[in-house]
Amino acid sequence: MKKYQALIAEQTRYINLISNLRLIVFLSGVGLAIYLFVIKNYSVLASELIIFLGVFIYLVYLHDRYFKQKERFSFLLQINENSLMRLQGKWSDFADDGGEFKDDNHPYSEDLDIFGPGSLFQFLNTAVSPWGRYRLRDLLISTPKNIEEIAARQKAVSELAPKLNWRQELKAQGLESSKMRDPQALIAWADRPEGFYRKPAVIIALRALPILTIIWGLISLINPNLNYYGVVALLLIQFISLKIKASKRSKCLELTHAYAKDIGAYCQMLKCIETEQFNSVYLQDLKARLKNTESLPAWQQLNKLTKLAENIANRHNPIYSVFNIVFLLDYQFILALEKWKEKSGHNLQTWLEVIGEFEALASLSVAQHDYPQWVLPEFIPGRPYFTAQEMGHPLLYSSVTNNLTFTDPANILLITGSNMSGKSTFLRTAGINLVLAYAGTVVCAKKLTCSLMAVYTCMRVNDNLEKRISSFYAELLRIKMVVQAAEEGKTIFVLLDEIFKGTNSIDRHTGAKALLTKLSSHKLLGLISTHDLELTALAQENPRIKNYHFQEYYKNNKICFDYILRPGVSTTRNATYLMRMAGIEISDDPGRQW
């Protein structure tokens, strides 16, 4: 970071120096011009104006160049500061948490904190383009079609992980646009031809008319015998033509102008991708999608649109209206845009998809680079399978690790334990590591092997007043989704936390017992936590159910938790202790009268 701080300071010095030089040149040029005008030395005045104007324009160019460099170094400094915050466990301060992707109806995203404050998306994401964010979202909420797809993505992520400078440069170029717009309107425009402006006769007329007007005007200046009526007539024709469908034409030009910064950022991101060499088949195939019938690289094709968009920005300059009448600039821009659309417009969506895929893969590679102790999971085909050594929660800065193995014939692990002992966190630990595994990146474990399973959870359940759904009925709907998936023959991984907590103890026990028995007969693996110790008797009746537990201990009259998963049934309770710890005074005498 010190490197970028020094570079920013250096660019700032250059910018200040050039700003002062520009002011000196301007004042000197104006002063000398006035002096030469007063003494009527017009020949020297003309030369002086040309020289000083040239120097001034060059200084403006240098100022812009150093300013862009400073901005780029500022982005790289910000990226490195964020990386340090991630390593320090302060990533929850990142602005982009993917909150708009939250979905209460998704099989697991709400329960496993995939989106929103303190989420996996917030932890991983380095994408800045909408398509990159969408693609990362999809990778975190979708079950891959096959193991081969994951393996190919793992190789791509592993290749990008050590390319730290390249990944940071890709993001820095994306940050050139302060906030990228949804590209759908731009894509629709690029893929929609305006037939009228592609007709040869229209193109010739719009190109030739300003040339004819200028030539006639120059001849009129040279030959006093030629009147100006023809020039005036031509200018009037051009003025009227600019009023025809002006709003539609302006809308097209303004759309391009609105996306100018985004287009420029996409262009530089494409350049990053196309000028880098990749070894994995996945990345090579992805890069190959950028090639088309045009001989120019994709970034150079898009650069043409970038320059057009920058020039179109001059429409907001007051003097533009005069030049527009003379040169029909609006039409010239429209013709140039149509020419670009005809050659390259149909490729724009593909380019943005490729950028988004690279951004998503770069995001996934962050964990592999920043946490070298994490490992790539291994996959086996066929039946439900999950085993992990020293598995921790990836979003916890200091996480206790546990081993987890489903040993045949058990496919349901029933987990008991007192309050705050770690049951819910452990369920989420297993689930979120599966999400990472299926996305194609490393998991927070010493070793993890699994099969391909669809993840289903029922952990956080809330009522819905608008839909008149109680929390208990909402829980039933979640469990119904799990049961339906199991009965459809899907291979699933189930996480259920304190099932049927919204009803009385008798109904809870009866319902939970029936559900566990039903689930144990299907092709699935499940972690199910409960406070109902009577349910643990199922393990004696059903070999497919096995008991595990968490426990607490007391030291110096204070409750402590080690968060270690152990075989067997919990025998400890702590509700009254925790109530007192929270400041709720209760009596040990159940017969006390209030």
C-alpha positions in Angstrom: 0.0 0.0 0.0 2.9 2.3 0.7 3.9 1.9 -3.0 0.5 3.3 -4.2 0.5 6.0 -1.6 3.9 7.2 -2.9 2.6 7.0 -6.5 -0.5 9.0 -5.7 1.6 11.7 -4.0 3.9 11.8 -7.1 1.0 12.1 -9.5 -0.5 14.9 -7.3 2.8 16.8 -7.6 2.7 16.5 -11.4 -0.9 17.6 -11.5 -0.2 20.7 -9.4 2.9 21.6 -11.5 1.0 21.2 -14.8 -1.9 23.3 -13.4 0.5 26.1 -12.5 2.2 25.9 -15.9 -1.1 25.9 -17.7 -2.1 29.1 -15.9 1.3 30.7 -16.7 1.0 29.7 -20.4 -2.6 31.0 -20.6 -1.8 34.4 -19.0 1.4 34.8 -21.0 -0.3 33.9 -24.2 -3.2 36.3 -23.6 -0.8 39.1 -22.5 1.5 38.7 -25.5 -1.5 38.5 -27.9 -2.9 41.8 -26.6 0.5 43.4 -27.0 1.0 42.2 -30.6 -2.5 43.2 -31.4 -1.9 46.7 -30.1 1.3 47.1 -32.1 -0.5 45.6 -35.1 2.0 42.9 -35.7 -0.6 40.5 -36.9 1.7 37.9 -38.6 3.6 37.3 -35.4 0.2 37.4 -33.5 -1.1 34.5 -35.6 2.1 32.4 -35.0 2.0 33.2 -31.3 -1.6 32.1 -31.0 -0.9 28.8 -32.7 2.2 28.1 -30.6 0.6 29.0 -27.3 -2.6 27.2 -28.1 -0.6 24.1 -29.0 1.3 24.2 -25.7 -1.8 24.8 -23.7 -3.6 21.9 -25.4 -0.6 19.7 -24.7 -0.6 20.7 -21.0 -4.3 19.9 -20.8 -3.6 16.5 -22.2 -0.8 15.9 -19.7 -3.0 17.1 -16.8 -5.7 14.6 -17.9 -3.2 11.8 -18.2 -1.7 12.3 -14.8 -5.2 12.7 -13.2 -6.3 9.4 -14.7 -3.1 7.7 -13.4 -3.7 9.2 -9.9 -7.3 7.9 -10.1 -6.0 4.4 -11.1 -3.5 4.3 -8.2 -6.2 5.4 -5.8 -8.4 2.5 -6.9 -5.5 0.1 -6.5 -4.8 1.5 -3.0 -8.5 1.0 -2.1 -8.4 -2.6 -3.4 -5.4 -3.4 -1.3 -6.9 -1.7 1.8 -10.0 -3.9 1.3 -7.8 -7.0 1.0 -6.2 -6.1 4.3 -9.6 -5.6 5.9 -10.7 -9.0 4.8 -7.6 -10.6 6.3 -8.3 -8.7 9.6 -11.9 -9.9 9.6 -13.3 -6.4 8.9 -14.9 -7.3 5.6 -18.4 -6.7 6.9 -17.7 -3.0 6.4 -17.6 -3.5 2.6 -20.4 -1.6 0.9 -21.6 -4.2 -1.5 -23.3 -7.1 0.4 -25.6 -8.2 -2.4 -28.6 -7.4 -0.3 -30.8 -7.1 -3.4 -30.3 -10.8 -4.1 -31.9 -11.9 -0.8 -34.7 -14.4 -1.4 -36.8 -15.9 1.5 -38.0 -18.7 -0.8 -34.6 -19.9 -1.8 -33.7 -23.4 -0.4 -30.8 -22.1 1.6 -29.5 -18.6 0.9 -31.3 -16.9 3.8 -30.3 -19.5 6.4 -26.7 -19.7 5.3 -26.1 -15.9 5.1 -25.3 -15.9 1.4 -26.5 -12.3 0.8 -26.9 -9.3 3.0 -24.8 -7.8 5.9 -22.2 -10.2 7.1 -22.8 -12.5 4.1 -20.6 -14.8 2.0 -21.2 -12.5 -1.0 -19.9 -9.6 1.0 -16.9 -11.6 2.0 -16.0 -12.8 -1.5 -17.2 -10.3 -4.0 -14.7 -8.2 -6.0 -16.8 -7.8 -9.1 -17.9 -4.3 -10.0 -19.9 -4.9 -13.2 -23.6 -6.0 -13.0 -22.9 -9.1 -14.9 -20.0 -10.1 -12.6 -22.2 -9.6 -9.6 -25.0 -11.6 -11.2 -22.7 -14.4 -12.1 -21.2 -14.7 -8.6 -24.7 -14.7 -7.2 -25.6 -17.6 -9.5 -22.6 -19.6 -8.5 -23.5 -19.2 -4.8 -27.1 -20.3 -5.1 -27.1 -22.9 -7.8 -26.2 -26.6 -7.7 -23.8 -27.5 -10.6 -25.0 -30.0 -13.2 -22.0 -32.4 -12.7 -18.7 -32.8 -10.9 -16.8 -32.1 -14.1 -18.2 -28.6 -14.2 -16.9 -27.9 -10.7 -13.5 -29.5 -11.4 -13.0 -27.2 -14.5 -13.9 -24.1 -12.4 -11.5 -25.2 -9.6 -8.7 -25.2 -12.1 -9.7 -21.7 -13.4 -9.9 -20.4 -9.8 -6.6 -22.0 -8.9 -4.9 -20.3 -11.9 -6.3 -16.9 -11.1 -5.5 -17.0 -7.3 -1.7 -16.2 -7.7 -2.4 -13.6 -10.4 -2.9 -10.9 -7.7 -1.8 -8.0 -9.8 -3.9 -9.0 -12.7 -7.0 -9.5 -10.6 -6.5 -6.1 -8.9 -5.9 -4.4 -12.3 -9.2 -6.0 -13.6 -11.1 -4.5 -10.7 -9.3 -1.1 -10.9 -10.3 -0.8 -14.5 -13.9 -1.6 -13.6 -13.9 1.1 -10.9 -13.2 3.7 -13.6 -17.0 3.9 -13.8 -18.1 5.0 -10.3 -21.3 3.0 -10.4 -22.1 0.8 -13.4 -25.6 0.9 -14.8 -27.6 -2.2 -15.7 -26.4 -2.9 -19.2 -29.7 -4.3 -20.6 -30.7 -1.0 -22.3 -27.2 -0.7 -23.9 -27.3 -4.3 -25.1 -30.8 -3.9 -26.5 -29.7 -0.7 -28.4 -26.5 -2.4 -29.7 -28.5 -5.3 -31.1 -31.3 -3.2 -32.6 -30.5 -1.8 -36.1 -31.9 1.5 -37.3 -32.6 0.6 -40.9 -33.2 4.1 -42.2 -29.6 5.2 -41.3 -28.1 2.2 -43.1 -29.6 3.0 -46.5 -26.8 4.0 -48.9 -28.8 7.0 -50.3 -29.3 8.4 -46.7 -25.7 7.9 -45.8 -24.5 9.7 -48.9 -26.9 12.6 -48.4 -26.0 13.1 -44.8 -22.3 12.9 -45.5 -22.4 15.1 -48.7 -24.7 17.9 -47.6 -22.3 19.4 -45.0 -19.4 19.1 -47.4 -21.4 20.9 -50.1 -22.4 23.6 -47.6 -18.8 24.2 -46.5 -17.4 24.2 -50.1 -20.1 26.7 -51.2 -19.3 28.9 -48.2 -15.6 28.9 -48.9 -16.1 29.7 -52.6 -18.4 32.6 -51.6 -15.7 34.0 -49.4 -13.1 33.8 -52.2 -15.5 34.9 -55.0 -17.5 38.1 -54.0 -19.6 37.7 -57.2 -21.2 34.6 -55.7 -24.0 35.4 -53.3 -24.5 33.8 -50.0 -28.1 32.8 -50.6 -27.1 29.3 -51.6 -25.2 28.8 -48.3 -28.1 30.2 -46.3 -30.5 27.9 -48.1 -28.3 24.8 -47.4 -27.9 25.8 -43.8 -31.7 26.2 -43.5 -32.2 22.8 -45.0 -29.7 21.3 -42.5 -31.4 23.1 -39.6 -34.8 21.8 -40.6 -33.4 18.3 -41.0 -32.1 18.4 -37.5 -35.6 19.0 -36.2 -37.0 15.9 -37.9 -37.3 13.1 -35.3 -34.9 15.1 -33.1 -36.2 13.6 -29.8 -35.7 10.0 -31.0 -32.3 10.8 -32.3 -31.4 12.6 -29.1 -32.6 9.7 -27.0 -30.2 7.4 -28.9 -27.3 9.7 -28.5 -28.0 10.4 -24.8 -28.2 6.7 -24.1 -24.7 6.3 -25.5 -23.5 9.3 -23.5 -25.1 7.9 -20.3 -23.1 4.7 -20.7 -19.9 6.4 -21.7 -17.9 5.7 -18.5 -19.3 2.1 -18.3 -18.2 1.5 -22.0 -14.8 2.9 -21.3 -14.4 0.6 -18.2 -15.6 -2.5 -20.1 -13.1 -1.7 -22.8 -10.2 -1.6 -20.4 -11.4 -4.8 -18.7 -11.6 -6.6 -22.0 -8.0 -5.4 -22.7 -6.9 -6.9 -19.4 -8.4 -10.2 -20.4 -7.3 -10.3 -24.0 -3.7 -9.4 -23.2 -3.3 -12.0 -20.5 -2.2 -15.6 -21.1 -4.2 -18.4 -19.5 -3.4 -22.1 -19.2 -6.6 -23.8 -17.9 -9.1 -25.0 -20.5 -11.9 -23.2 -18.8 -10.2 -19.8 -19.0 -9.0 -20.4 -22.5 -12.5 -21.3 -23.7 -13.8 -18.2 -22.0 -11.3 -15.9 -23.6 -11.9 -17.6 -27.0 -15.6 -16.4 -26.8 -14.3 -12.8 -27.4 -13.1 -13.7 -30.9 -15.4 -13.0 -33.8 -15.3 -12.4 -37.5 -13.7 -9.0 -37.0 -9.9 -8.9 -37.2 -9.6 -6.4 -34.3 -9.6 -7.7 -30.7 -12.8 -7.1 -28.8 -11.3 -4.4 -26.7 -10.3 -2.4 -29.8 -13.8 -2.8 -31.3 -15.3 -1.5 -28.0 -12.7 1.3 -27.9 -14.3 2.7 -31.1 -17.6 3.0 -29.2 -15.8 4.5 -26.2 -14.4 7.3 -28.3 -17.7 7.9 -30.0 -19.4 8.1 -26.6 -16.8 10.6 -25.3 -17.3 12.8 -28.4 -21.1 12.6 -28.0 -20.6 14.1 -24.6 -19.7 17.4 -26.3 -23.4 17.8 -27.2 -23.8 19.6 -23.9 -21.3 22.2 -24.9 -23.1 25.5 -25.9 -21.0 25.9 -29.1 -22.0 22.4 -30.2 -25.3 23.7 -31.6 -23.5 25.9 -34.1 -21.2 23.2 -35.3 -24.2 20.8 -35.4 -26.0 23.0 -38.0 -22.9 23.3 -40.1 -21.7 19.7 -40.0 -24.9 17.8 -39.0 -22.9 16.3 -36.1 -25.9 14.5 -34.6 -26.4 12.6 -37.9 -22.7 12.0 -38.2 -22.7 10.4 -34.8 -25.8 8.4 -35.6 -24.2 7.1 -38.8 -21.0 6.2 -36.9 -22.9 4.4 -34.2 -24.9 2.4 -36.8 -21.7 1.4 -38.5 -20.3 0.2 -35.2 -23.6 -1.6 -34.3 -23.5 -3.3 -37.7 -20.0 -4.7 -37.2 -19.8 -5.3 -33.5 -23.1 -4.6 -31.8 -24.3 -8.2 -31.7 -21.1 -9.2 -29.8 -21.7 -6.8 -26.9 -23.7 -9.1 -24.7 -21.1 -11.9 -25.1 -18.3 -9.5 -24.2 -20.1 -8.5 -21.0 -20.9 -12.1 -20.1 -17.2 -13.0 -20.4 -16.2 -10.0 -18.3 -18.7 -11.1 -15.7 -17.5 -14.7 -15.6 -13.9 -13.5 -15.2 -15.0 -11.2 -12.3 -16.9 -14.0 -10.6 -13.9 -16.4 -10.9 -11.6 -13.7 -9.6 -13.9 -13.2 -6.6 -13.8 -17.0 -5.9 -10.0 -16.9 -6.1 -9.8 -14.4 -3.3 -10.3 -17.0 -0.7 -7.7 -19.3 -2.2 -5.1 -16.5 -2.3 -5.9 -14.9 1.1 -6.4 -18.2 3.0 -3.7 -20.7 1.8 -4.6 -23.1 4.7 -8.0 -23.7 3.1 -8.2 -26.6 0.6 -10.0 -27.4 -2.6 -12.6 -30.1 -1.8 -12.6 -33.5 -3.5 -15.7 -35.0 -5.1 -17.0 -38.5 -5.5 -19.9 -39.5 -7.8 -23.0 -41.5 -6.8 -24.6 -41.7 -3.4 -24.8 -38.9 -0.8 -21.4 -38.4 0.8 -19.8 -35.9 3.1 -16.7 -36.0 5.3 -14.6 -33.2 6.6 -11.6 -32.7 8.8 -11.1 -29.6 10.9 -13.9 -27.8 9.2 -14.6 -24.2 10.3 -17.0 -21.4 9.4 -15.4 -19.3 6.7 -17.0 -16.1 7.8 -15.9 -16.2 11.5 -12.5 -14.5 12.1 -11.7 -17.0 14.9 -13.5 -20.3 14.2 -13.4 -23.5 16.1 -13.0 -26.4 13.8 -14.7 -29.8 13.9 -14.6 -33.1 12.1 -17.8 -34.4 10.4 -18.4 -37.8 8.9 -21.5 -39.7 8.0 -20.7 -43.4 8.6 -22.9 -46.0 6.9 -25.7 -46.7 7.4 -26.4 -43.4 9.2 -27.6 -40.6 7.0 -29.2 -38.4 9.7 -27.1 -36.9 12.5 -29.3 -35.7 15.4 -27.5 -32.9 17.3 -28.4 -31.9 20.8 -26.8 -29.4 23.2 -27.7 -26.6 25.5 -28.4 -23.0 24.4 -25.4 -21.2 22.8 -23.4 -24.4 22.6 -22.9 -24.0 18.8 -25.5 -26.3 17.2 -26.9 -23.7 14.7 -23.4 -22.4 13.8 -22.2 -25.9 13.1 -25.1 -26.6 10.8 -24.3 -23.4 8.9 -20.6 -24.3 8.8 -21.4 -27.5 6.9 -23.9 -25.8 4.6 -21.8 -22.8 3.7 -18.7 -24.9 3.0 -20.8 -27.0 0.6 -21.8 -23.7 -1.1 -18.1 -22.8 -1.5 -17.3 -26.3 -2.8 -20.0 -26.3 -5.4 -19.0 -22.8 -6.5 -15.5 -24.1 -7.4 -13.3 -22.6 -4.7 -11.6 -23.6 -1.5 -13.4 -24.6 1.7 -12.5 -23.7 5.3 -11.2 -27.2 6.3 -8.1 -29.3 6.3 -9.8 -31.8 4.1 -13.4 -32.1 2.7 -14.8 -34.8 0.4 -18.4 -34.8 -0.8 -20.8 -35.8 -3.5 -23.1 -33.5 -5.5 -26.2 -32.7 -3.4 -28.8 -30.0 -3.5 -28.7 -28.1 -0.2 -32.0 -27.5 1.7 -32.4 -25.7 5.0 -35.0 -24.8 7.6 -33.4 -22.6 10.2 -34.5 -19.0 10.4 -38.3 -18.9 9.9 -40.4 -15.7 10.3 -44.1 -15.0 10.1 -45.5 -12.9 7.3 -48.4 -10.6 8.3 -49.1 -9.5 4.8 -49.6 -13.1 3.6 -51.1 -14.1 7.0 -48.6 -16.9 7.5 -47.6 -17.7 11.1 -44.0 -18.7 11.9 -45.1 -22.3 12.5 -46.9 -22.5 9.1 -43.9 -20.9 7.4 -41.7 -23.6 9.0 -44.1 -26.3 7.6 -43.8 -24.8 4.1 -40.0 -25.0 4.3 -40.2 -28.6 5.5 -42.7 -29.4 2.8 -40.1 -28.2 0.2 -37.5 -30.5 1.8 -39.8 -33.5 1.8 -40.9 -32.9 -1.8 -37.3 -32.8 -3.0 -36.6 -36.1 -1.1 -39.6 -37.8 -2.5 -38.7 -36.7 -6.0 -35.6 -38.7 -5.7 -33.2 -35.8 -5.6 -29.9 -36.3 -3.8 -30.0 -33.6 -1.1 -28.2 -32.3 2.0 -30.6 -31.2 4.7 -30.1 -28.7 7.6 -32.9 -28.4 10.1 -32.6 -26.3 13.2 -34.9 -26.8 16.2 -37.8 -28.2 14.1 -41.4 -27.4 15.0 -40.4 -25.0 17.7 -43.6 -23.0 17.1 -45.9 -25.6 18.7 -46.4 -27.4 22.0 -43.9 -30.0 23.2 -46.1 -33.0 22.5 -46.9 -32.0 18.9 -43.3 -31.0 18.4 -42.0 -34.4 19.5 -44.6 -36.4 17.5 -44.1 -34.3 14.3 -40.3 -34.4 14.6 -40.2 -38.1 15.1 -42.4 -38.8 12.1 -40.3 -36.4 10.0 -36.9 -37.9 11.0 -38.2 -41.4 10.3 -39.4 -40.3 6.9 -36.3 -38.4 5.9 -34.0 -41.3 7.0 -35.5 -43.5 4.4 -34.6 -41.3 1.5 -31.4 -40.6 -0.5 -30.0 -37.7 1.5 -27.8 -36.6 4.3 -29.0 -34.4 7.1 -27.9 -32.5 10.2 -30.8 -31.8 12.5 -30.5 -30.0 15.8 -33.0 -30.3 18.7 -33.6 -29.6 22.3 -36.0 -32.6 22.5 -33.9 -35.2 24.2 -36.6 -37.8 23.8 -36.0 -37.8 20.0 -32.5 -39.2 20.6 -34.1 -42.5 21.4 -34.7 -42.9 17.7 -31.0 -43.8 17.2 -31.6 -47.0 19.2 -34.5 -47.9 16.9 -33.2 -46.7 13.5 -29.6 -47.4 12.5 -29.8 -44.5 9.9 -30.0 -42.0 12.8 -27.0 -41.2 15.0 -26.6 -38.9 18.0 -24.0 -36.1 18.4 -23.9 -33.2 20.9 -22.3 -30.0 22.0 -21.7 -29.2 25.7 -20.7 -26.4 28.0 -18.6 -26.4 31.2 -18.2 -24.0 34.1 -15.0 -22.3 35.2 -14.8 -19.9 38.2 -18.6 -20.0 38.3 -18.8 -18.8 34.6 -20.2 -20.7 31.7 -17.8 -21.7 29.0 -18.3 -23.3 25.6 -15.6 -25.2 23.6 -17.9 -25.7 20.5 -16.5 -29.3 20.0 -18.8 -31.8 18.4 -19.0 -35.1 20.3 -20.7 -38.4 19.8 -23.8 -39.2 22.0 -26.5 -37.2 23.7 -26.2 -33.9 25.6 -26.8 -34.1 29.3 -26.4 -30.5 30.3 -28.8 -27.6 30.6 -28.2 -23.9 31.0 -31.4 -21.9 30.4 -31.8 -20.6 34.0 -28.1 -19.7 34.2 -28.3 -17.7 30.9 -31.4 -15.9 32.1 -29.6 -14.7 35.2 -26.6 -13.8 33.1 -28.9 -11.6 31.0 -30.2 -9.9 34.1 -33.5 -11.7 34.5 -34.0 -12.5 38.1 -35.8 -15.8 38.7 -36.5 -17.9 41.8 -35.2 -21.4 42.3 -38.4 -22.2 44.2 -41.1 -23.3 41.7 -43.8 -22.9 44.4 -43.1 -19.3 45.2 -46.1 -17.1 45.0 -45.9 -13.9 43.0 
